């Protein structure tokens, strides 16, 4: 798994690259629809979380109770929150 941030040029390169077998996207509904369409055209599975906030990936060896606590804290906080690096890769 790779986590990549970028603009349209980077996104287009990833979505259309023949070495990419699946795409997960978190972001705006408009961009997500475009990524889903491009993935469908290539026959690549796309999972998109569009328009939400505070996406989190909890790994199999994480402390689940702590992860839930911190995710709920982050989702309900008015302070910007960044999960510890062990949770998101």
C-alpha positions as CSV (number, residue, x, y, z in Angstrom):
1,X,0.0,0.0,0.0
2,X,1.2,3.5,-0.8
3,X,-0.2,6.8,0.5
4,X,0.2,9.6,-2.1
5,X,-0.8,13.2,-2.0
6,X,-0.9,15.2,-5.2
7,X,-2.6,17.3,-7.7
8,X,-4.6,16.3,-10.8
9,X,-1.4,15.5,-12.8
10,X,-0.2,13.0,-10.2
11,X,-3.7,11.6,-9.8
12,X,-4.1,11.0,-13.5
13,X,-0.7,9.3,-13.7
14,X,-1.6,6.9,-10.9
15,X,-5.2,6.2,-12.2
16,X,-4.0,5.5,-15.7
17,X,-0.7,3.6,-14.9
18,X,-0.9,0.0,-16.0
19,X,1.1,-1.1,-12.9
20,X,-1.7,0.0,-10.6
21,X,-4.1,-2.9,-9.9
22,X,-6.6,-1.2,-7.5
23,X,-7.2,2.4,-6.2
24,X,-8.5,3.7,-2.9
25,X,-9.4,7.4,-2.8
26,X,-10.4,9.8,0.0
27,X,-11.5,13.2,-1.1
28,X,-14.1,15.3,-2.9
29,X,-17.1,13.8,-4.6
30,X,-16.3,15.3,-7.9
31,X,-12.7,14.0,-8.0
32,X,-13.8,10.6,-6.7
33,X,-16.4,10.2,-9.5
34,X,-13.7,10.9,-12.1
35,X,-11.4,8.4,-10.5
36,X,-14.1,5.8,-10.3
37,X,-14.9,6.3,-14.0
38,X,-11.3,6.0,-15.0
39,X,-10.9,2.9,-12.9
40,X,-14.0,1.4,-14.4
41,X,-12.7,2.1,-18.0
42,X,-9.5,0.2,-17.1
43,X,-11.3,-2.6,-15.2
44,X,-9.5,-1.6,-12.0
45,X,-11.4,-1.8,-8.7
46,X,-11.9,1.6,-7.0
47,X,-12.9,2.2,-3.4
48,X,-13.8,5.8,-2.8
49,X,-14.7,7.6,0.4
50,X,-16.0,10.9,-1.0
51,X,-16.9,14.0,0.9
52,X,-16.1,12.7,4.3
53,X,-13.4,13.5,6.8
54,X,-11.1,11.8,9.1
55,X,-10.4,8.6,7.1
56,X,-8.4,6.1,9.1
57,X,-6.7,2.8,8.4
58,X,-6.3,0.5,11.4
59,X,-3.8,-2.2,10.9
60,X,-4.3,-5.8,12.0
61,X,-1.8,-5.5,14.9
62,X,-3.1,-2.2,16.3
63,X,-4.6,-1.9,19.7
64,X,-8.2,-1.8,18.6
65,X,-9.6,-0.1,21.7
66,X,-7.0,2.7,21.5
67,X,-7.6,3.1,17.8
68,X,-11.3,3.5,18.2
69,X,-10.8,5.9,21.1
70,X,-8.4,8.1,19.1
71,X,-10.5,8.0,15.9
72,X,-13.6,9.1,17.8
73,X,-11.6,11.8,19.5
74,X,-10.2,13.0,16.2
75,X,-13.7,13.0,14.5
76,X,-15.2,15.0,17.3
77,X,-12.4,17.5,17.8
78,X,-12.2,21.0,16.5
79,X,-8.4,20.7,16.6
80,X,-6.7,19.2,13.5
81,X,-5.6,15.7,14.4
82,X,-3.0,13.4,12.8
83,X,-3.0,9.7,13.7
84,X,0.3,8.2,14.9
85,X,2.4,6.9,12.0
86,X,1.9,3.3,13.1
87,X,-1.8,3.5,12.2
88,X,-1.6,4.9,8.7
89,X,0.9,3.9,6.1
